Amino acid sequence: MKNPLNAAILRLNGRAWGIAAGLLLGGGLFIATNILVLKGGPNVGKHLRLLGVLFPGYSVTFVGSIIGFIYAFVLGYAIGRLIGGVYNKLVGST
């Protein structure tokens, strides 16, 4: 027999996981891009610039960091919701 309190405690809030993962990924990309912009140099962020292939409009500039934050937040939100949903399905099936 399932204990309803136990099932309620074990469930994850998918929205909270999505927001947390989105802020983590988006914030990380925003901070990394702006650190490289402030650091400067002849070839700023040659590896990070490759994200422009996956995130159209992203570049290693301040405006690009805002665009990258939006893309990474949406990606992180989707991943967090997916983790929460899969986990809740697995917990609900036991």
TAPEMO-V149944 format. One record per backbone hydrogen bond with DSSP energy under -0.5 kcal/mol. CO is the residue of the C=O (numbers start at 1). NH is the residue of the N-H. If there is no record, write none. Layout:
[[CO;NH] [CO;NH]]
This chain:
[[2;4] [3;7] [4;8] [5;9] [6;10] [7;11] [12;14] [13;17] [14;18] [15;19] [16;20] [17;21] [18;22] [19;23] [20;24] [21;25] [22;26] [23;27] [24;28] [25;29] [26;30] [27;31] [28;32] [29;33] [30;34] [31;35] [32;36] [33;37] [34;38] [35;39] [36;40] [43;46] [45;49] [47;50] [48;51] [49;52] [50;53] [50;54] [51;55] [54;56] [55;58] [59;61] [61;65] [62;66] [63;67] [64;68] [65;69] [66;70] [67;71] [68;72] [69;73] [70;74] [71;75] [72;76] [73;77] [74;78] [75;79] [76;80] [77;81] [78;82] [79;83] [80;84] [81;85] [82;86] [83;87] [84;88] [85;89] [86;90] [87;91] [88;92] [89;93] [91;94]]
